[in-house]
Each structure stands twice: as structure tokens, then as C-alpha cells.
Amino acid sequence: MAGAARRGDRSGLPDFELGAGDHPLTERLVRLVLDGAKTATTSLVAEFEAAGEPLPAVGGRWALLDRSGREVGVVETTKVRATDRRRARPRAAPRPRA
């Protein structure tokens, strides 16, 4: 997300990480993005608010990082939709943390 700590020499775009850093899930999610199979993601508005960050804006671009922190692509925001989790499609809604 915007404002994340930078981890190396890349495009100068803010970092965008999927999954949990150096974890096999991150590798799988990044591969899905690069293959074009994953074209959306979700976040909780409360997480942006807690971090004091604005919601992403259409046209925003980020450096997609692999599990080792290497830039492997660029992601761009094409749509932002804030909705109550109860109204979100089940596949897209983030699960509450325990």
C-alpha cells in the first residue's frame, strides 16, 4: 500500500504486497496477478483509517512485490468501491480477524 517501507531499488512507485511477505501464499497470489487471473483485491476501510492513509484512487499505481521483496510488475487501481461487508460478494469480502 501507499506509504509502505521501500525495500530496494525499483521504479519509485509505492510498494504493493499480497499475502504475508515471505510466504508461499504471496508467491501464488503474485503469479495469479501476473497471469491475469487475479484482477481485484479487497481491504478494510478501517485499516486505511487506522494508518491515517487515504483510500486508493483510480489511476494509482504500485510496484507489485514478490515474496522476496523484488518488484515483478505494476498494478493500477481502475475502480474503488466502498461497501458494507455484508453487501460485498462473498469471494471479494475480507474475512474479519479473530
Chimera marker file (.cmm) of the C-alpha trace (Angstrom):
<marker_set name="trace">
<marker id="1" x="0.000" y="0.000" z="0.000" r="1" g="1" b="0" radius="0.5"/>
<marker id="2" x="0.968" y="3.593" z="-0.343" r="1" g="1" b="0" radius="0.5"/>
<marker id="3" x="3.383" y="4.707" z="2.323" r="1" g="1" b="0" radius="0.5"/>
<marker id="4" x="4.830" y="1.245" z="2.905" r="1" g="1" b="0" radius="0.5"/>
<marker id="5" x="8.548" y="0.998" z="3.585" r="1" g="1" b="0" radius="0.5"/>
<marker id="6" x="10.578" y="0.611" z="0.394" r="1" g="1" b="0" radius="0.5"/>
<marker id="7" x="12.778" y="-2.476" z="0.092" r="1" g="1" b="0" radius="0.5"/>
<marker id="8" x="15.210" y="-1.964" z="-2.739" r="1" g="1" b="0" radius="0.5"/>
<marker id="9" x="15.923" y="-0.210" z="-5.999" r="1" g="1" b="0" radius="0.5"/>
<marker id="10" x="12.759" y="-0.207" z="-8.100" r="1" g="1" b="0" radius="0.5"/>
<marker id="11" x="10.528" y="2.012" z="-10.208" r="1" g="1" b="0" radius="0.5"/>
<marker id="12" x="9.948" y="4.594" z="-7.489" r="1" g="1" b="0" radius="0.5"/>
<marker id="13" x="6.315" y="3.529" z="-7.103" r="1" g="1" b="0" radius="0.5"/>
<marker id="14" x="4.937" y="2.708" z="-3.655" r="1" g="1" b="0" radius="0.5"/>
<marker id="15" x="5.146" y="-0.967" z="-2.702" r="1" g="1" b="0" radius="0.5"/>
<marker id="16" x="2.176" y="-3.318" z="-3.129" r="1" g="1" b="0" radius="0.5"/>
<marker id="17" x="2.382" y="-6.680" z="-1.393" r="1" g="1" b="0" radius="0.5"/>
<marker id="18" x="-0.085" y="-9.569" z="-1.474" r="1" g="1" b="0" radius="0.5"/>
<marker id="19" x="-0.291" y="-12.219" z="1.207" r="1" g="1" b="0" radius="0.5"/>
<marker id="20" x="2.077" y="-12.213" z="4.144" r="1" g="1" b="0" radius="0.5"/>
<marker id="21" x="5.540" y="-11.328" z="2.844" r="1" g="1" b="0" radius="0.5"/>
<marker id="22" x="7.907" y="-14.291" z="2.518" r="1" g="1" b="0" radius="0.5"/>
<marker id="23" x="5.166" y="-16.917" z="2.402" r="1" g="1" b="0" radius="0.5"/>
<marker id="24" x="4.056" y="-19.396" z="-0.302" r="1" g="1" b="0" radius="0.5"/>
<marker id="25" x="0.632" y="-17.701" z="-0.454" r="1" g="1" b="0" radius="0.5"/>
<marker id="26" x="2.331" y="-14.487" z="-1.583" r="1" g="1" b="0" radius="0.5"/>
<marker id="27" x="4.041" y="-16.355" z="-4.415" r="1" g="1" b="0" radius="0.5"/>
<marker id="28" x="0.735" y="-17.874" z="-5.529" r="1" g="1" b="0" radius="0.5"/>
<marker id="29" x="-1.147" y="-14.552" z="-5.414" r="1" g="1" b="0" radius="0.5"/>
<marker id="30" x="1.573" y="-12.725" z="-7.341" r="1" g="1" b="0" radius="0.5"/>
<marker id="31" x="1.579" y="-15.456" z="-10.008" r="1" g="1" b="0" radius="0.5"/>
<marker id="32" x="-2.209" y="-15.116" z="-10.346" r="1" g="1" b="0" radius="0.5"/>
<marker id="33" x="-1.844" y="-11.345" z="-10.852" r="1" g="1" b="0" radius="0.5"/>
<marker id="34" x="0.929" y="-11.750" z="-13.415" r="1" g="1" b="0" radius="0.5"/>
<marker id="35" x="-1.080" y="-14.410" z="-15.268" r="1" g="1" b="0" radius="0.5"/>
<marker id="36" x="-4.125" y="-12.104" z="-15.361" r="1" g="1" b="0" radius="0.5"/>
<marker id="37" x="-6.292" y="-14.454" z="-13.285" r="1" g="1" b="0" radius="0.5"/>
<marker id="38" x="-6.396" y="-12.139" z="-10.239" r="1" g="1" b="0" radius="0.5"/>
<marker id="39" x="-7.653" y="-8.694" z="-11.164" r="1" g="1" b="0" radius="0.5"/>
<marker id="40" x="-9.130" y="-7.447" z="-7.879" r="1" g="1" b="0" radius="0.5"/>
<marker id="41" x="-8.363" y="-7.276" z="-4.197" r="1" g="1" b="0" radius="0.5"/>
<marker id="42" x="-10.088" y="-6.003" z="-1.081" r="1" g="1" b="0" radius="0.5"/>
<marker id="43" x="-9.112" y="-4.121" z="2.040" r="1" g="1" b="0" radius="0.5"/>
<marker id="44" x="-10.944" y="-2.838" z="5.057" r="1" g="1" b="0" radius="0.5"/>
<marker id="45" x="-11.612" y="0.917" z="5.145" r="1" g="1" b="0" radius="0.5"/>
<marker id="46" x="-10.833" y="0.779" z="8.863" r="1" g="1" b="0" radius="0.5"/>
<marker id="47" x="-7.257" y="-0.321" z="8.079" r="1" g="1" b="0" radius="0.5"/>
<marker id="48" x="-6.685" y="2.776" z="5.955" r="1" g="1" b="0" radius="0.5"/>
<marker id="49" x="-8.263" y="4.972" z="8.613" r="1" g="1" b="0" radius="0.5"/>
<marker id="50" x="-6.128" y="3.418" z="11.372" r="1" g="1" b="0" radius="0.5"/>
<marker id="51" x="-2.983" y="4.037" z="9.319" r="1" g="1" b="0" radius="0.5"/>
<marker id="52" x="-4.033" y="7.603" z="8.503" r="1" g="1" b="0" radius="0.5"/>
<marker id="53" x="-3.924" y="6.819" z="4.785" r="1" g="1" b="0" radius="0.5"/>
<marker id="54" x="-6.458" y="7.762" z="2.119" r="1" g="1" b="0" radius="0.5"/>
<marker id="55" x="-8.278" y="5.075" z="0.162" r="1" g="1" b="0" radius="0.5"/>
<marker id="56" x="-6.594" y="4.233" z="-3.146" r="1" g="1" b="0" radius="0.5"/>
<marker id="57" x="-7.628" y="6.460" z="-6.049" r="1" g="1" b="0" radius="0.5"/>
<marker id="58" x="-8.442" y="5.386" z="-9.585" r="1" g="1" b="0" radius="0.5"/>
<marker id="59" x="-5.252" y="5.665" z="-11.624" r="1" g="1" b="0" radius="0.5"/>
<marker id="60" x="-2.980" y="4.977" z="-8.652" r="1" g="1" b="0" radius="0.5"/>
<marker id="61" x="-0.046" y="2.706" z="-9.471" r="1" g="1" b="0" radius="0.5"/>
<marker id="62" x="2.079" y="0.486" z="-7.231" r="1" g="1" b="0" radius="0.5"/>
<marker id="63" x="5.108" y="-1.748" z="-7.587" r="1" g="1" b="0" radius="0.5"/>
<marker id="64" x="3.965" y="-5.373" z="-7.176" r="1" g="1" b="0" radius="0.5"/>
<marker id="65" x="6.466" y="-7.218" z="-4.986" r="1" g="1" b="0" radius="0.5"/>
<marker id="66" x="7.170" y="-10.938" z="-4.925" r="1" g="1" b="0" radius="0.5"/>
<marker id="67" x="7.790" y="-12.807" z="-1.684" r="1" g="1" b="0" radius="0.5"/>
<marker id="68" x="11.454" y="-11.769" z="-1.632" r="1" g="1" b="0" radius="0.5"/>
<marker id="69" x="10.577" y="-8.071" z="-1.991" r="1" g="1" b="0" radius="0.5"/>
<marker id="70" x="11.612" y="-7.859" z="-5.655" r="1" g="1" b="0" radius="0.5"/>
<marker id="71" x="9.488" y="-5.719" z="-7.975" r="1" g="1" b="0" radius="0.5"/>
<marker id="72" x="7.865" y="-8.008" z="-10.547" r="1" g="1" b="0" radius="0.5"/>
<marker id="73" x="5.166" y="-5.810" z="-12.037" r="1" g="1" b="0" radius="0.5"/>
<marker id="74" x="2.971" y="-2.762" z="-11.669" r="1" g="1" b="0" radius="0.5"/>
<marker id="75" x="-0.643" y="-2.778" z="-10.500" r="1" g="1" b="0" radius="0.5"/>
<marker id="76" x="-3.064" y="0.053" z="-11.216" r="1" g="1" b="0" radius="0.5"/>
<marker id="77" x="-6.317" y="0.946" z="-9.486" r="1" g="1" b="0" radius="0.5"/>
<marker id="78" x="-9.145" y="1.016" z="-12.014" r="1" g="1" b="0" radius="0.5"/>
<marker id="79" x="-12.095" y="1.067" z="-9.614" r="1" g="1" b="0" radius="0.5"/>
<marker id="80" x="-12.662" y="1.784" z="-5.924" r="1" g="1" b="0" radius="0.5"/>
<marker id="81" x="-15.841" y="0.711" z="-4.213" r="1" g="1" b="0" radius="0.5"/>
<marker id="82" x="-16.566" y="1.057" z="-0.507" r="1" g="1" b="0" radius="0.5"/>
<marker id="83" x="-19.364" y="-1.174" z="0.686" r="1" g="1" b="0" radius="0.5"/>
<marker id="84" x="-20.638" y="-2.790" z="3.819" r="1" g="1" b="0" radius="0.5"/>
<marker id="85" x="-19.031" y="-6.228" z="4.075" r="1" g="1" b="0" radius="0.5"/>
<marker id="86" x="-22.499" y="-7.796" z="4.300" r="1" g="1" b="0" radius="0.5"/>
<marker id="87" x="-23.253" y="-6.480" z="0.793" r="1" g="1" b="0" radius="0.5"/>
<marker id="88" x="-19.935" y="-7.485" z="-0.760" r="1" g="1" b="0" radius="0.5"/>
<marker id="89" x="-19.732" y="-10.533" z="-2.978" r="1" g="1" b="0" radius="0.5"/>
<marker id="90" x="-18.615" y="-13.449" z="-0.787" r="1" g="1" b="0" radius="0.5"/>
<marker id="91" x="-15.492" y="-14.074" z="-2.908" r="1" g="1" b="0" radius="0.5"/>
<marker id="92" x="-14.329" y="-10.475" z="-2.512" r="1" g="1" b="0" radius="0.5"/>
<marker id="93" x="-15.135" y="-9.667" z="1.119" r="1" g="1" b="0" radius="0.5"/>
<marker id="94" x="-12.182" y="-9.807" z="3.523" r="1" g="1" b="0" radius="0.5"/>
<marker id="95" x="-12.734" y="-12.073" z="6.471" r="1" g="1" b="0" radius="0.5"/>
<marker id="96" x="-12.857" y="-10.465" z="9.912" r="1" g="1" b="0" radius="0.5"/>
<marker id="97" x="-9.802" y="-11.035" z="12.051" r="1" g="1" b="0" radius="0.5"/>
<marker id="98" x="-10.275" y="-13.111" z="15.181" r="1" g="1" b="0" radius="0.5"/>
<link id1="1" id2="2" r="1" g="1" b="0" radius="0.2"/>
<link id1="2" id2="3" r="1" g="1" b="0" radius="0.2"/>
<link id1="3" id2="4" r="1" g="1" b="0" radius="0.2"/>
<link id1="4" id2="5" r="1" g="1" b="0" radius="0.2"/>
<link id1="5" id2="6" r="1" g="1" b="0" radius="0.2"/>
<link id1="6" id2="7" r="1" g="1" b="0" radius="0.2"/>
<link id1="7" id2="8" r="1" g="1" b="0" radius="0.2"/>
<link id1="8" id2="9" r="1" g="1" b="0" radius="0.2"/>
<link id1="9" id2="10" r="1" g="1" b="0" radius="0.2"/>
<link id1="10" id2="11" r="1" g="1" b="0" radius="0.2"/>
<link id1="11" id2="12" r="1" g="1" b="0" radius="0.2"/>
<link id1="12" id2="13" r="1" g="1" b="0" radius="0.2"/>
<link id1="13" id2="14" r="1" g="1" b="0" radius="0.2"/>
<link id1="14" id2="15" r="1" g="1" b="0" radius="0.2"/>
<link id1="15" id2="16" r="1" g="1" b="0" radius="0.2"/>
<link id1="16" id2="17" r="1" g="1" b="0" radius="0.2"/>
<link id1="17" id2="18" r="1" g="1" b="0" radius="0.2"/>
<link id1="18" id2="19" r="1" g="1" b="0" radius="0.2"/>
<link id1="19" id2="20" r="1" g="1" b="0" radius="0.2"/>
<link id1="20" id2="21" r="1" g="1" b="0" radius="0.2"/>
<link id1="21" id2="22" r="1" g="1" b="0" radius="0.2"/>
<link id1="22" id2="23" r="1" g="1" b="0" radius="0.2"/>
<link id1="23" id2="24" r="1" g="1" b="0" radius="0.2"/>
<link id1="24" id2="25" r="1" g="1" b="0" radius="0.2"/>
<link id1="25" id2="26" r="1" g="1" b="0" radius="0.2"/>
<link id1="26" id2="27" r="1" g="1" b="0" radius="0.2"/>
<link id1="27" id2="28" r="1" g="1" b="0" radius="0.2"/>
<link id1="28" id2="29" r="1" g="1" b="0" radius="0.2"/>
<link id1="29" id2="30" r="1" g="1" b="0" radius="0.2"/>
<link id1="30" id2="31" r="1" g="1" b="0" radius="0.2"/>
<link id1="31" id2="32" r="1" g="1" b="0" radius="0.2"/>
<link id1="32" id2="33" r="1" g="1" b="0" radius="0.2"/>
<link id1="33" id2="34" r="1" g="1" b="0" radius="0.2"/>
<link id1="34" id2="35" r="1" g="1" b="0" radius="0.2"/>
<link id1="35" id2="36" r="1" g="1" b="0" radius="0.2"/>
<link id1="36" id2="37" r="1" g="1" b="0" radius="0.2"/>
<link id1="37" id2="38" r="1" g="1" b="0" radius="0.2"/>
<link id1="38" id2="39" r="1" g="1" b="0" radius="0.2"/>
<link id1="39" id2="40" r="1" g="1" b="0" radius="0.2"/>
<link id1="40" id2="41" r="1" g="1" b="0" radius="0.2"/>
<link id1="41" id2="42" r="1" g="1" b="0" radius="0.2"/>
<link id1="42" id2="43" r="1" g="1" b="0" radius="0.2"/>
<link id1="43" id2="44" r="1" g="1" b="0" radius="0.2"/>
<link id1="44" id2="45" r="1" g="1" b="0" radius="0.2"/>
<link id1="45" id2="46" r="1" g="1" b="0" radius="0.2"/>
<link id1="46" id2="47" r="1" g="1" b="0" radius="0.2"/>
<link id1="47" id2="48" r="1" g="1" b="0" radius="0.2"/>
<link id1="48" id2="49" r="1" g="1" b="0" radius="0.2"/>
<link id1="49" id2="50" r="1" g="1" b="0" radius="0.2"/>
<link id1="50" id2="51" r="1" g="1" b="0" radius="0.2"/>
<link id1="51" id2="52" r="1" g="1" b="0" radius="0.2"/>
<link id1="52" id2="53" r="1" g="1" b="0" radius="0.2"/>
<link id1="53" id2="54" r="1" g="1" b="0" radius="0.2"/>
<link id1="54" id2="55" r="1" g="1" b="0" radius="0.2"/>
<link id1="55" id2="56" r="1" g="1" b="0" radius="0.2"/>
<link id1="56" id2="57" r="1" g="1" b="0" radius="0.2"/>
<link id1="57" id2="58" r="1" g="1" b="0" radius="0.2"/>
<link id1="58" id2="59" r="1" g="1" b="0" radius="0.2"/>
<link id1="59" id2="60" r="1" g="1" b="0" radius="0.2"/>
<link id1="60" id2="61" r="1" g="1" b="0" radius="0.2"/>
<link id1="61" id2="62" r="1" g="1" b="0" radius="0.2"/>
<link id1="62" id2="63" r="1" g="1" b="0" radius="0.2"/>
<link id1="63" id2="64" r="1" g="1" b="0" radius="0.2"/>
<link id1="64" id2="65" r="1" g="1" b="0" radius="0.2"/>
<link id1="65" id2="66" r="1" g="1" b="0" radius="0.2"/>
<link id1="66" id2="67" r="1" g="1" b="0" radius="0.2"/>
<link id1="67" id2="68" r="1" g="1" b="0" radius="0.2"/>
<link id1="68" id2="69" r="1" g="1" b="0" radius="0.2"/>
<link id1="69" id2="70" r="1" g="1" b="0" radius="0.2"/>
<link id1="70" id2="71" r="1" g="1" b="0" radius="0.2"/>
<link id1="71" id2="72" r="1" g="1" b="0" radius="0.2"/>
<link id1="72" id2="73" r="1" g="1" b="0" radius="0.2"/>
<link id1="73" id2="74" r="1" g="1" b="0" radius="0.2"/>
<link id1="74" id2="75" r="1" g="1" b="0" radius="0.2"/>
<link id1="75" id2="76" r="1" g="1" b="0" radius="0.2"/>
<link id1="76" id2="77" r="1" g="1" b="0" radius="0.2"/>
<link id1="77" id2="78" r="1" g="1" b="0" radius="0.2"/>
<link id1="78" id2="79" r="1" g="1" b="0" radius="0.2"/>
<link id1="79" id2="80" r="1" g="1" b="0" radius="0.2"/>
<link id1="80" id2="81" r="1" g="1" b="0" radius="0.2"/>
<link id1="81" id2="82" r="1" g="1" b="0" radius="0.2"/>
<link id1="82" id2="83" r="1" g="1" b="0" radius="0.2"/>
<link id1="83" id2="84" r="1" g="1" b="0" radius="0.2"/>
<link id1="84" id2="85" r="1" g="1" b="0" radius="0.2"/>
<link id1="85" id2="86" r="1" g="1" b="0" radius="0.2"/>
<link id1="86" id2="87" r="1" g="1" b="0" radius="0.2"/>
<link id1="87" id2="88" r="1" g="1" b="0" radius="0.2"/>
<link id1="88" id2="89" r="1" g="1" b="0" radius="0.2"/>
<link id1="89" id2="90" r="1" g="1" b="0" radius="0.2"/>
<link id1="90" id2="91" r="1" g="1" b="0" radius="0.2"/>
<link id1="91" id2="92" r="1" g="1" b="0" radius="0.2"/>
<link id1="92" id2="93" r="1" g="1" b="0" radius="0.2"/>
<link id1="93" id2="94" r="1" g="1" b="0" radius="0.2"/>
<link id1="94" id2="95" r="1" g="1" b="0" radius="0.2"/>
<link id1="95" id2="96" r="1" g="1" b="0" radius="0.2"/>
<link id1="96" id2="97" r="1" g="1" b="0" radius="0.2"/>
<link id1="97" id2="98" r="1" g="1" b="0" radius="0.2"/>
</marker_set>
